[in-house]
Amino acid sequence: MWWKAGKRVHPATAIVPATLVALVLVPGGLMNARHIDARMWATNGPGVLWAVWGLALGAATFAYWLRRRGQCSRCGRH
């Protein structure tokens, strides 16, 4: 975001869209897996990788959230 150059960005600005995209990619990839047959494998086969991409994006988003969260109000740990 060019208007935020050099300024801090709230973590939710990245976490919310990434979570939404991950939640859309996984079912989309699984739907492609249902429609793979001998005639359409080249068309629907690569779409199965959407599920892998969605899981990887979800894992990366979760790791980012863990890294950017603040201190615990009870114990003071990160």
N, CA, C and O atoms as CSV, one atom per row, in Angstrom:
chain,resi,resn,atom,element,x,y,z
A,1,MET,N,N,0.847,-1.163,0.000
A,1,MET,CA,C,0.000,0.000,0.000
A,1,MET,C,C,0.897,1.232,0.000
A,1,MET,O,O,1.573,1.512,0.990
A,2,TRP,N,N,0.902,1.946,-1.077
A,2,TRP,CA,C,1.808,3.077,-1.237
A,2,TRP,C,C,1.532,4.192,-0.245
A,2,TRP,O,O,2.460,4.907,0.133
A,3,TRP,N,N,0.303,4.368,0.188
A,3,TRP,CA,C,0.008,5.453,1.134
A,3,TRP,C,C,0.445,5.100,2.556
A,3,TRP,O,O,0.460,5.969,3.428
A,4,LYS,N,N,0.800,3.839,2.800
A,4,LYS,CA,C,1.281,3.405,4.113
A,4,LYS,C,C,2.793,3.214,4.125
A,4,LYS,O,O,3.333,2.633,5.066
A,5,ALA,N,N,3.477,3.694,3.098
A,5,ALA,CA,C,4.927,3.488,2.988
A,5,ALA,C,C,5.632,4.037,4.217
A,5,ALA,O,O,5.473,5.204,4.575
A,6,GLY,N,N,6.411,3.180,4.853
A,6,GLY,CA,C,7.181,3.577,6.023
A,6,GLY,C,C,6.396,3.587,7.323
A,6,GLY,O,O,6.958,3.903,8.371
A,7,LYS,N,N,5.108,3.249,7.284
A,7,LYS,CA,C,4.280,3.241,8.493
A,7,LYS,C,C,3.907,1.807,8.844
A,7,LYS,O,O,3.914,0.923,7.987
A,8,ARG,N,N,3.583,1.589,10.104
A,8,ARG,CA,C,3.144,0.260,10.536
A,8,ARG,C,C,1.747,-0.029,10.013
A,8,ARG,O,O,0.897,0.858,9.930
A,9,VAL,N,N,1.535,-1.263,9.669
A,9,VAL,CA,C,0.230,-1.714,9.183
A,9,VAL,C,C,-0.332,-2.669,10.227
A,9,VAL,O,O,0.393,-3.520,10.743
A,10,HIS,N,N,-1.600,-2.538,10.537
A,10,HIS,CA,C,-2.245,-3.410,11.514
A,10,HIS,C,C,-2.225,-4.849,10.985
A,10,HIS,O,O,-2.494,-5.063,9.803
A,11,PRO,N,N,-1.914,-5.834,11.823
A,11,PRO,CA,C,-1.833,-7.215,11.358
A,11,PRO,C,C,-3.115,-7.725,10.711
A,11,PRO,O,O,-3.053,-8.566,9.814
A,12,ALA,N,N,-4.266,-7.239,11.141
A,12,ALA,CA,C,-5.529,-7.698,10.556
A,12,ALA,C,C,-5.637,-7.340,9.080
A,12,ALA,O,O,-6.392,-7.975,8.344
A,13,THR,N,N,-4.893,-6.333,8.642
A,13,THR,CA,C,-4.910,-5.947,7.237
A,13,THR,C,C,-4.402,-7.082,6.357
A,13,THR,O,O,-4.826,-7.197,5.207
A,14,ALA,N,N,-3.517,-7.911,6.859
A,14,ALA,CA,C,-3.021,-9.064,6.112
A,14,ALA,C,C,-3.731,-10.353,6.516
A,14,ALA,O,O,-3.969,-11.219,5.674
A,15,ILE,N,N,-4.066,-10.486,7.783
A,15,ILE,CA,C,-4.607,-11.743,8.284
A,15,ILE,C,C,-6.020,-12.011,7.774
A,15,ILE,O,O,-6.327,-13.137,7.381
A,16,VAL,N,N,-6.875,-11.008,7.773
A,16,VAL,CA,C,-8.270,-11.217,7.370
A,16,VAL,C,C,-8.383,-11.625,5.901
A,16,VAL,O,O,-9.031,-12.634,5.620
A,17,PRO,N,N,-7.789,-10.899,4.947
A,17,PRO,CA,C,-7.907,-11.337,3.550
A,17,PRO,C,C,-7.251,-12.696,3.291
A,17,PRO,O,O,-7.783,-13.500,2.525
A,18,ALA,N,N,-6.114,-12.958,3.914
A,18,ALA,CA,C,-5.441,-14.239,3.695
A,18,ALA,C,C,-6.291,-15.393,4.228
A,18,ALA,O,O,-6.347,-16.456,3.611
A,19,THR,N,N,-6.940,-15.192,5.349
A,19,THR,CA,C,-7.810,-16.225,5.900
A,19,THR,C,C,-8.998,-16.483,4.989
A,19,THR,O,O,-9.359,-17.637,4.753
A,20,LEU,N,N,-9.606,-15.432,4.481
A,20,LEU,CA,C,-10.744,-15.590,3.577
A,20,LEU,C,C,-10.353,-16.334,2.301
A,20,LEU,O,O,-11.082,-17.215,1.843
A,21,VAL,N,N,-9.213,-15.980,1.735
A,21,VAL,CA,C,-8.762,-16.656,0.511
A,21,VAL,C,C,-8.452,-18.119,0.796
A,21,VAL,O,O,-8.797,-18.986,-0.007
A,22,ALA,N,N,-7.810,-18.410,1.920
A,22,ALA,CA,C,-7.515,-19.799,2.276
A,22,ALA,C,C,-8.800,-20.601,2.442
A,22,ALA,O,O,-8.872,-21.759,2.033
A,23,LEU,N,N,-9.816,-19.981,3.045
A,23,LEU,CA,C,-11.088,-20.674,3.244
A,23,LEU,C,C,-11.840,-20.909,1.940
A,23,LEU,O,O,-12.696,-21.792,1.879
A,24,VAL,N,N,-11.545,-20.152,0.913
A,24,VAL,CA,C,-12.177,-20.354,-0.399
A,24,VAL,C,C,-11.383,-21.366,-1.228
A,24,VAL,O,O,-11.973,-22.167,-1.953
A,25,LEU,N,N,-10.062,-21.338,-1.128
A,25,LEU,CA,C,-9.230,-22.213,-1.950
A,25,LEU,C,C,-9.368,-23.690,-1.590
A,25,LEU,O,O,-9.394,-24.537,-2.482
A,26,VAL,N,N,-9.455,-24.009,-0.321
A,26,VAL,CA,C,-9.515,-25.416,0.088
A,26,VAL,C,C,-10.763,-26.106,-0.458
A,26,VAL,O,O,-10.626,-27.156,-1.086
A,27,PRO,N,N,-11.968,-25.582,-0.259
A,27,PRO,CA,C,-13.136,-26.255,-0.834
A,27,PRO,C,C,-13.110,-26.273,-2.369
A,27,PRO,O,O,-13.570,-27.231,-2.990
A,28,GLY,N,N,-12.571,-25.213,-2.971
A,28,GLY,CA,C,-12.470,-25.196,-4.434
A,28,GLY,C,C,-11.591,-26.312,-4.954
A,28,GLY,O,O,-11.922,-26.961,-5.946
A,29,GLY,N,N,-10.471,-26.537,-4.286
A,29,GLY,CA,C,-9.594,-27.631,-4.684
A,29,GLY,C,C,-10.227,-28.989,-4.464
A,29,GLY,O,O,-10.051,-29.900,-5.273
A,30,LEU,N,N,-10.958,-29.129,-3.377
A,30,LEU,CA,C,-11.621,-30.400,-3.108
A,30,LEU,C,C,-12.751,-30.650,-4.104
A,30,LEU,O,O,-13.009,-31.797,-4.469
A,31,MET,N,N,-13.416,-29.605,-4.540
A,31,MET,CA,C,-14.454,-29.775,-5.567
A,31,MET,C,C,-13.843,-30.235,-6.884
A,31,MET,O,O,-14.440,-31.045,-7.592
A,32,ASN,N,N,-12.661,-29.727,-7.219
A,32,ASN,CA,C,-11.982,-30.192,-8.426
A,32,ASN,C,C,-11.591,-31.657,-8.308
A,32,ASN,O,O,-11.594,-32.378,-9.306
A,33,ALA,N,N,-11.256,-32.105,-7.113
A,33,ALA,CA,C,-10.876,-33.504,-6.913
A,33,ALA,C,C,-12.051,-34.435,-7.178
A,33,ALA,O,O,-11.856,-35.569,-7.613
A,34,ARG,N,N,-13.256,-33.971,-6.921
A,34,ARG,CA,C,-14.441,-34.807,-7.159
A,34,ARG,C,C,-14.702,-35.044,-8.634
A,34,ARG,O,O,-15.306,-36.052,-8.999
A,35,HIS,N,N,-14.255,-34.126,-9.496
A,35,HIS,CA,C,-14.603,-34.191,-10.910
A,35,HIS,C,C,-13.466,-34.676,-11.793
A,35,HIS,O,O,-13.498,-34.456,-13.004
A,36,ILE,N,N,-12.468,-35.327,-11.226
A,36,ILE,CA,C,-11.367,-35.850,-12.040
A,36,ILE,C,C,-11.783,-37.204,-12.613
A,36,ILE,O,O,-12.166,-38.111,-11.874
A,37,ASP,N,N,-11.704,-37.325,-13.910
A,37,ASP,CA,C,-11.918,-38.609,-14.567
A,37,ASP,C,C,-10.915,-38.723,-15.711
A,37,ASP,O,O,-10.102,-37.820,-15.907
A,38,ALA,N,N,-10.958,-39.797,-16.452
A,38,ALA,CA,C,-9.960,-40.062,-17.491
A,38,ALA,C,C,-10.000,-39.022,-18.604
A,38,ALA,O,O,-8.967,-38.728,-19.205
A,39,ARG,N,N,-11.156,-38.468,-18.886
A,39,ARG,CA,C,-11.265,-37.500,-19.986
A,39,ARG,C,C,-10.872,-36.087,-19.571
A,39,ARG,O,O,-10.363,-35.328,-20.396
A,40,MET,N,N,-11.097,-35.719,-18.316
A,40,MET,CA,C,-10.911,-34.330,-17.883
A,40,MET,C,C,-9.792,-34.161,-16.867
A,40,MET,O,O,-9.760,-33.148,-16.168
A,41,TRP,N,N,-8.874,-35.113,-16.757
A,41,TRP,CA,C,-7.840,-35.032,-15.739
A,41,TRP,C,C,-6.939,-33.819,-15.943
A,41,TRP,O,O,-6.491,-33.218,-14.966
A,42,ALA,N,N,-6.665,-33.449,-17.188
A,42,ALA,CA,C,-5.768,-32.311,-17.437
A,42,ALA,C,C,-6.446,-30.977,-17.123
A,42,ALA,O,O,-5.772,-29.987,-16.841
A,43,THR,N,N,-7.742,-30.953,-17.171
A,43,THR,CA,C,-8.478,-29.729,-16.864
A,43,THR,C,C,-8.693,-29.568,-15.369
A,43,THR,O,O,-8.454,-28.491,-14.822
A,44,ASN,N,N,-9.135,-30.612,-14.707
A,44,ASN,CA,C,-9.469,-30.526,-13.285
A,44,ASN,C,C,-8.332,-30.932,-12.361
A,44,ASN,O,O,-8.331,-30.547,-11.191
A,45,GLY,N,N,-7.379,-31.686,-12.845
A,45,GLY,CA,C,-6.279,-32.157,-12.014
A,45,GLY,C,C,-5.478,-31.052,-11.351
A,45,GLY,O,O,-5.273,-31.097,-10.138
A,46,PRO,N,N,-5.012,-30.047,-12.114
A,46,PRO,CA,C,-4.246,-28.976,-11.472
A,46,PRO,C,C,-5.058,-28.178,-10.455
A,46,PRO,O,O,-4.481,-27.583,-9.544
A,47,GLY,N,N,-6.369,-28.154,-10.589
A,47,GLY,CA,C,-7.206,-27.448,-9.632
A,47,GLY,C,C,-7.173,-28.062,-8.250
A,47,GLY,O,O,-7.503,-27.400,-7.267
A,48,VAL,N,N,-6.776,-29.330,-8.164
A,48,VAL,CA,C,-6.659,-29.984,-6.861
A,48,VAL,C,C,-5.568,-29.303,-6.030
A,48,VAL,O,O,-5.622,-29.305,-4.800
A,49,LEU,N,N,-4.587,-28.725,-6.709
A,49,LEU,CA,C,-3.510,-28.034,-5.997
A,49,LEU,C,C,-4.007,-26.785,-5.271
A,49,LEU,O,O,-3.309,-26.255,-4.406
A,50,TRP,N,N,-5.195,-26.314,-5.610
A,50,TRP,CA,C,-5.776,-25.188,-4.876
A,50,TRP,C,C,-5.924,-25.544,-3.402
A,50,TRP,O,O,-5.707,-24.703,-2.531
A,51,ALA,N,N,-6.295,-26.793,-3.125
A,51,ALA,CA,C,-6.442,-27.218,-1.727
A,51,ALA,C,C,-5.100,-27.154,-1.007
A,51,ALA,O,O,-5.026,-26.719,0.142
A,52,VAL,N,N,-4.048,-27.585,-1.680
A,52,VAL,CA,C,-2.702,-27.522,-1.090
A,52,VAL,C,C,-2.311,-26.069,-0.858
A,52,VAL,O,O,-1.782,-25.722,0.198
A,53,TRP,N,N,-2.574,-25.223,-1.847
A,53,TRP,CA,C,-2.262,-23.796,-1.735
A,53,TRP,C,C,-3.034,-23.175,-0.573
A,53,TRP,O,O,-2.473,-22.403,0.204
A,54,GLY,N,N,-4.322,-23.512,-0.453
A,54,GLY,CA,C,-5.139,-22.982,0.634
A,54,GLY,C,C,-4.633,-23.416,1.998
A,54,GLY,O,O,-4.609,-22.619,2.936
A,55,LEU,N,N,-4.229,-24.673,2.117
A,55,LEU,CA,C,-3.685,-25.145,3.394
A,55,LEU,C,C,-2.365,-24.450,3.714
A,55,LEU,O,O,-2.123,-24.073,4.860
A,56,ALA,N,N,-1.514,-24.279,2.711
A,56,ALA,CA,C,-0.237,-23.595,2.936
A,56,ALA,C,C,-0.465,-22.136,3.309
A,56,ALA,O,O,0.204,-21.613,4.200
A,57,LEU,N,N,-1.399,-21.478,2.638
A,57,LEU,CA,C,-1.715,-20.093,2.964
A,57,LEU,C,C,-2.292,-19.980,4.364
A,57,LEU,O,O,-1.952,-19.057,5.105
A,58,GLY,N,N,-3.161,-20.912,4.730
A,58,GLY,CA,C,-3.715,-20.914,6.075
A,58,GLY,C,C,-2.643,-21.120,7.133
A,58,GLY,O,O,-2.672,-20.466,8.175
A,59,ALA,N,N,-1.692,-22.026,6.878
A,59,ALA,CA,C,-0.604,-22.262,7.830
A,59,ALA,C,C,0.298,-21.034,7.947
A,59,ALA,O,O,0.719,-20.670,9.045
A,60,ALA,N,N,0.591,-20.399,6.817
A,60,ALA,CA,C,1.438,-19.201,6.839
A,60,ALA,C,C,0.728,-18.051,7.555
A,60,ALA,O,O,1.359,-17.287,8.285
A,61,THR,N,N,-0.572,-17.930,7.346
A,61,THR,CA,C,-1.343,-16.888,8.008
A,61,THR,C,C,-1.378,-17.117,9.519
A,61,THR,O,O,-1.243,-16.176,10.300
A,62,PHE,N,N,-1.557,-18.362,9.919
A,62,PHE,CA,C,-1.569,-18.688,11.346
A,62,PHE,C,C,-0.210,-18.396,11.978
A,62,PHE,O,O,-0.139,-17.851,13.079
A,63,ALA,N,N,0.869,-18.759,11.281
A,63,ALA,CA,C,2.211,-18.477,11.791
A,63,ALA,C,C,2.443,-16.970,11.911
A,63,ALA,O,O,3.061,-16.510,12.871
A,64,TYR,N,N,1.951,-16.207,10.941
A,64,TYR,CA,C,2.078,-14.752,10.990
A,64,TYR,C,C,1.296,-14.196,12.172
A,64,TYR,O,O,1.778,-13.305,12.871
A,65,TRP,N,N,0.102,-14.711,12.401
A,65,TRP,CA,C,-0.710,-14.263,13.537
A,65,TRP,C,C,0.002,-14.573,14.859
A,65,TRP,O,O,0.031,-13.741,15.766
A,66,LEU,N,N,0.575,-15.779,14.959
A,66,LEU,CA,C,1.304,-16.131,16.176
A,66,LEU,C,C,2.480,-15.191,16.410
A,66,LEU,O,O,2.749,-14.795,17.544
A,67,ARG,N,N,3.176,-14.836,15.339
A,67,ARG,CA,C,4.338,-13.972,15.468
A,67,ARG,C,C,3.962,-12.541,15.814
A,67,ARG,O,O,4.687,-11.877,16.555
A,68,ARG,N,N,2.845,-12.055,15.293
A,68,ARG,CA,C,2.458,-10.660,15.476
A,68,ARG,C,C,1.544,-10.401,16.660
A,68,ARG,O,O,1.273,-9.243,16.980
A,69,ARG,N,N,1.060,-11.453,17.323
A,69,ARG,CA,C,0.162,-11.218,18.459
A,69,ARG,C,C,0.933,-10.583,19.599
A,69,ARG,O,O,2.153,-10.719,19.695
A,70,GLY,N,N,0.236,-9.915,20.428
A,70,GLY,CA,C,0.878,-9.223,21.549
A,70,GLY,C,C,1.104,-10.152,22.719
A,70,GLY,O,O,0.967,-11.371,22.617
A,71,GLN,N,N,1.451,-9.546,23.821
A,71,GLN,CA,C,1.673,-10.310,25.039
A,71,GLN,C,C,0.353,-10.757,25.636
A,71,GLN,O,O,-0.673,-10.090,25.499
A,72,CYS,N,N,0.402,-11.886,26.292
A,72,CYS,CA,C,-0.761,-12.399,27.006
A,72,CYS,C,C,-1.035,-11.496,28.205
A,72,CYS,O,O,-0.116,-11.128,28.937
A,73,SER,N,N,-2.293,-11.145,28.398
A,73,SER,CA,C,-2.637,-10.250,29.506
A,73,SER,C,C,-2.522,-10.949,30.860
A,73,SER,O,O,-2.339,-10.284,31.880
A,74,ARG,N,N,-2.626,-12.274,30.885
A,74,ARG,CA,C,-2.532,-13.011,32.151
A,74,ARG,C,C,-1.103,-13.342,32.532
A,74,ARG,O,O,-0.690,-13.084,33.663
A,75,CYS,N,N,-0.337,-13.914,31.602
A,75,CYS,CA,C,0.995,-14.399,31.969
A,75,CYS,C,C,2.141,-13.551,31.421
A,75,CYS,O,O,3.277,-13.690,31.874
A,76,GLY,N,N,1.866,-12.685,30.465
A,76,GLY,CA,C,2.903,-11.812,29.914
A,76,GLY,C,C,3.773,-12.451,28.868
A,76,GLY,O,O,4.736,-11.833,28.414
A,77,ARG,N,N,3.466,-13.681,28.463
A,77,ARG,CA,C,4.250,-14.371,27.431
A,77,ARG,C,C,3.711,-14.052,26.053
A,77,ARG,O,O,2.563,-13.632,25.910
A,78,HIS,N,N,4.526,-14.248,25.053
A,78,HIS,CA,C,4.109,-14.021,23.659
A,78,HIS,C,C,3.432,-15.227,23.113
A,78,HIS,O,O,3.011,-15.229,21.957
